[in-house]
């Protein structure tokens, strides 16, 4: 099979070459979250020629995203598009040879294994520990590698997890940190250059895996700060905690089994809470829009309904899978109450 000329410069890179590029063209990637990291990852891998890219994201595009989420623009904000849909539209214009599969959904124990089905590597574009621990469980359960990345302020970290070969995420983080005990993008902000560096390092390891060079992955945690210009690589293969890790050594799958999941999540930097129904369900958006018009100003598109509530002054966005994002509060109790009042229990 001849390699498309668009990849010529990439195939000239000896470590990939034409054979590596052919394998990349057959590769299938899952991107969990298409915000700051996820959008850079998606564009990089699509331009590199990955054959199939599945993008799952629960959110929609807002003006504050544009500072660092490179796939989106002001028209996406005006159209109130879900991030996965907006990303797919842009990516299909970048590379029509790549199959882009957008999924507008929250990632949870009930759909994570389906999302992992048929992929070669999962990419971390999330903003919370709960989802990362769930992805880690799914990776260990299926044997599919995933590439962890995180970014706050000007610093970030990257680690590639290969089940049975490297330390897993729970070797480093056995439990999510308590709320308020660490920096978040809401308290420390985040700058675009840090996002771009972290995502690029994630993509380097993805290209190694997809081109058949798993042996080139080093068991390290890379920690960097683009503002200070510091870069450290910490070997994690011999972590003392690894020998008794409850996930990769003892086989615990608490997050995958749903024993450690929540129906509500405070969204980082958004003054917003996501509320999910106990079970995923299909919602008829037109019916909900009609019902909500007496409670506030309603806008609808094929993917969501948004209502600006008069009492209290909050904005609620409902998706077809029954999830809602309530903006204007970080009170999970109030968010659940509003969901029950306007959507149903």
Secondary structure by P-SEA (a helix, b strand, c coil): cccccccccccccccccaaaaaaaaabbbbbccccaaaaaaaaaaaaacccbbbbbbccccccccccccccccaaaaaacccaaaaaaaaaaaacccbbbbbbcccccccccccccccccbbbbccccaaaaaaaaaaaaaacbbbbbbbbccccbbbbbbbcccccccccccccccccccccccccccccaaaaaaaaaaaaaaaaaaaaccccccccbbbbbbcccbbbbbbbccccccccccccccccccccccccccccccccccccbbbbbccbbbbbaaaaaaaaaccccbbbbccccccccccccbbbbbbccccbbbbcccccaaaaaaaaaacccc
